[in-house]
Amino acid sequence: MPIPTVHRCTVMRDDGLQARFDHLAQWLDELRAVSLHWAGQPLQVDTKSDGSPVTQADRAIESALRQKIRLHHPSDAILGEEHGDEAGSSGWRWIIDPIDGTASFIRGLPLWGTLLGLEQRHPGGAPQVVAGIADFPALDERIEAQSHHEAWWTRAQQRQRCRVATPRPLHTATVCTTGTEYFRCTDRMSLWTRLGEQSGSLRGWSDCLALLLFCTGRVDAVVEPVMHPWDIGPFGAILPASGAAWASLDGTQTHLGGSLAAASNPDLLTQLLHLKHVAIG
């Protein structure tokens, strides 16, 4: 299925958040059919330098989004998983993961999504993700936030507030993570063991699916020892807007990657971070 053509006669430029967010939602709507088409095709799977898989669908979807951004917001910066970093001068940066969960995508599992975050940097300040959308075409679900105060969940055209689960202690909590290999490569297998021992349930509902389930109150926490900026992307806005407590495993809070612990309440987050210190300290 061809990528939709961008017609230069439709150029619109607006330096505000609203225009960017409207474009973001529109483009993800348009690309749903494209990603679903690719999901049903034989794919060429390559292995990147970090050992993760990539397909022509990942590259094509990111290229289409970059084309649209350059046309409508030409002074904005872009960071994408597949095509790297492009500088900009506006103070805005788009963070793109065209298919998060490629391992599921290439196996015909519907547990993948397209992630876009909008980062803003004010003069003299640190960059912050101020809005974003995580779209799940094969599940017909989407979560989004246009601020840090309110998030929304759309499923089968039904829209409702996006909120984390009611607080519960670790020994009854369901915790998600992507896989043991990420604990192994960061020398944190003891943390994975302690999560299994002390949580109510440890589940491998992985990648962006884990954060979808978490932000909509269907699981209680997510622990990921390896995260890149495009993995966190829109969740830099969606997590606080859905009421989550979150940080890197070192206790700092950043959307720029490293690791992630997200919990439905501060007490549970503290328990998770304590396990990390006990496990590898």
C-alpha positions in Angstrom: 0.0 0.0 0.0 1.6 3.3 -1.0 2.4 6.0 1.5 -0.2 8.9 1.2 1.2 11.7 -1.0 1.8 15.1 0.6 0.6 17.8 -1.8 2.6 21.1 -1.5 -0.5 23.2 -2.1 -1.8 22.3 1.3 1.1 23.9 3.3 0.0 25.2 6.7 2.4 26.8 9.2 1.6 27.6 12.8 4.0 27.7 15.6 1.6 26.7 18.3 1.0 23.4 20.2 -2.6 23.1 18.9 -1.6 23.1 15.3 1.1 20.5 15.8 -1.2 18.3 17.9 -3.9 18.5 15.3 -1.4 17.5 12.6 -0.1 14.7 14.8 -3.6 13.2 15.3 -4.5 13.6 11.6 -1.3 12.0 10.4 -1.7 9.0 12.7 -5.2 8.5 11.4 -3.9 8.5 7.8 -1.1 6.1 8.6 -3.2 3.5 10.4 -4.2 1.9 7.1 -0.6 2.0 5.9 0.8 0.2 9.0 -2.1 -2.4 8.9 -1.3 -3.1 5.3 2.3 -3.7 6.0 1.4 -5.9 9.0 -0.3 -8.3 6.6 2.6 -8.6 4.1 5.8 -10.6 4.0 8.5 -8.4 5.4 12.3 -8.1 5.0 13.7 -8.2 8.5 17.1 -6.7 9.2 19.0 -6.6 12.5 20.3 -3.3 13.7 23.6 -2.7 15.5 21.8 -3.0 18.9 20.4 -6.4 17.9 16.8 -5.2 17.5 14.8 -6.0 14.3 13.7 -3.4 11.7 11.6 -3.7 8.6 10.8 -1.7 5.5 7.6 -0.8 7.2 9.4 0.9 10.1 11.5 3.0 7.7 8.6 3.9 5.4 6.3 5.1 8.1 9.0 7.2 9.7 10.0 8.7 6.3 6.3 9.6 5.7 6.0 11.4 9.0 9.3 13.2 8.5 8.1 14.4 5.1 4.9 15.8 6.6 6.8 17.5 9.5 9.3 19.1 7.1 6.5 20.4 5.0 4.2 21.8 7.6 6.7 22.7 10.4 10.0 23.1 8.5 11.9 24.8 11.4 11.2 21.9 13.9 13.7 19.3 14.9 13.0 15.6 14.4 14.4 12.6 16.3 13.4 9.2 15.0 14.4 5.6 15.8 15.2 4.7 12.2 16.5 7.9 10.6 18.3 9.7 13.4 18.3 13.3 14.5 17.6 16.5 12.5 18.3 19.9 13.9 15.7 22.7 14.1 15.5 26.3 15.2 11.9 26.6 16.5 12.4 25.1 20.0 10.1 22.2 19.0 11.2 18.6 18.3 9.1 15.6 17.1 10.1 12.2 18.6 9.1 9.3 16.4 8.9 5.5 16.9 7.2 4.3 13.7 6.6 0.8 15.0 7.3 0.2 18.7 7.1 -3.6 19.2 8.6 -4.6 15.8 9.2 -8.1 17.2 5.4 -8.5 17.6 4.7 -6.8 14.3 6.8 -9.2 12.3 5.2 -12.2 14.0 1.6 -11.1 13.2 0.8 -10.2 16.8 -1.3 -7.0 17.3 0.8 -5.8 20.2 2.6 -2.9 18.5 2.0 0.9 18.1 3.2 4.1 16.6 4.5 6.6 19.1 4.9 10.4 18.6 5.9 12.9 21.2 6.1 16.7 21.0 9.1 18.1 22.8 9.5 21.8 23.5 12.6 23.7 24.7 12.3 27.2 26.0 15.4 29.5 25.9 17.5 28.6 28.9 15.4 25.7 29.9 15.5 21.9 29.6 13.5 20.2 26.9 10.1 18.7 28.0 7.6 16.5 26.2 4.5 18.6 26.4 2.1 16.4 24.3 2.0 13.1 22.5 0.0 10.2 21.1 0.5 6.4 21.3 -1.6 4.8 18.6 -2.4 1.0 18.4 -3.9 0.4 14.9 -4.3 -3.4 15.3 -6.1 -3.0 18.6 -8.1 0.0 17.6 -6.9 1.9 20.7 -5.2 5.3 21.2 -4.0 7.2 24.2 -3.1 10.8 24.1 -2.3 13.9 26.1 -2.1 17.5 25.0 -0.8 18.6 28.5 0.5 17.0 31.7 -3.0 17.4 33.3 -5.4 15.4 31.2 -5.1 12.2 29.1 -7.6 10.4 26.9 -8.2 6.8 25.9 -10.1 6.0 22.7 -11.1 2.4 22.0 -13.5 1.3 19.3 -14.5 5.0 18.9 -15.4 5.3 22.5 -13.5 8.1 24.3 -12.9 8.3 28.0 -10.4 9.7 30.5 -7.1 7.8 30.7 -6.2 7.0 34.3 -3.9 4.6 36.1 -5.2 1.9 38.4 -6.4 2.3 42.0 -3.3 2.1 44.3 -2.3 -1.3 45.6 0.9 -2.6 47.3 3.6 -4.5 45.3 2.7 -7.9 46.7 -0.8 -7.7 44.9 0.3 -5.6 41.9 0.6 -6.8 38.3 3.9 -5.6 36.8 4.8 -5.6 33.1 8.2 -5.8 31.4 9.3 -6.6 27.9 11.8 -9.5 28.5 14.5 -11.0 30.5 17.1 -10.2 27.8 17.0 -6.5 28.8 17.7 -7.2 32.4 20.5 -9.6 31.3 22.3 -7.1 29.1 22.2 -4.4 31.8 23.4 -6.8 34.5 20.0 -6.6 36.4 18.8 -10.2 36.4 18.6 -10.1 40.2 16.1 -7.2 39.8 14.0 -9.3 37.5 14.1 -12.2 40.0 13.0 -9.9 42.9 10.2 -8.5 40.8 8.9 -12.0 40.2 9.3 -12.9 43.9 7.7 -9.8 45.4 5.0 -8.7 42.9 1.6 -10.2 42.7 2.2 -11.0 39.1 5.1 -10.3 36.6 3.9 -10.3 33.0 5.7 -9.9 29.6 3.0 -7.7 28.0 5.8 -5.9 26.3 7.0 -2.7 24.7 4.4 0.1 24.3 1.6 -2.3 25.0 2.7 -2.5 28.6 2.4 1.3 28.9 -1.0 1.3 27.2 -2.2 -1.2 29.7 -0.7 0.7 32.6 -1.9 4.2 31.6 -5.5 2.8 31.2 -5.5 1.1 34.6 -5.3 -2.5 33.5 -2.0 -3.2 35.1 -0.3 -1.5 38.1 3.3 -0.9 37.0 5.9 -1.2 34.3 9.6 -1.7 34.7 12.0 -1.5 31.7 15.8 -1.5 32.2 16.4 -0.3 28.6 14.6 2.7 27.1 15.4 5.1 24.3 14.0 8.6 23.8 11.6 7.3 21.1 10.4 4.4 23.4 9.4 7.0 26.0 8.3 9.6 23.4 4.7 10.6 24.0 4.6 8.9 27.5 6.6 11.9 28.8 3.2 13.7 28.6 0.8 10.7 28.9 2.3 9.3 32.1 1.8 12.5 34.3 -1.5 13.2 32.6 -2.8 9.8 33.5 -1.8 10.2 37.2 1.3 8.0 37.1 4.4 8.2 39.3 7.5 7.5 37.2 11.3 7.8 37.0 14.3 6.1 35.6 15.7 3.3 37.7 18.3 5.7 39.1 15.5 7.8 40.5 15.7 10.7 38.1 12.9 11.6 35.7 13.7 12.1 32.0 12.2 11.3 28.7 15.6 11.1 27.1 16.0 7.4 27.7 18.0 5.0 29.9 15.4 3.0 31.9 11.9 3.4 33.2 9.8 2.5 36.3 6.2 3.6 36.2 3.7 2.9 39.0 0.1 3.8 39.8 1.1 5.7 43.0 4.3 7.1 44.6 4.5 4.4 47.3 4.5 1.6 44.7 7.2 3.4 42.7 9.3 3.7 45.8 8.9 0.0 46.4 10.1 -0.7 42.8 13.1 1.5 43.1 14.0 0.0 46.4 14.0 -3.5 44.7 16.5 -2.1 42.2 18.8 -0.8 44.9 18.6 -4.0 46.9 19.1 -6.1 43.8 22.2 -4.5 42.4 23.5 -2.3 45.2 
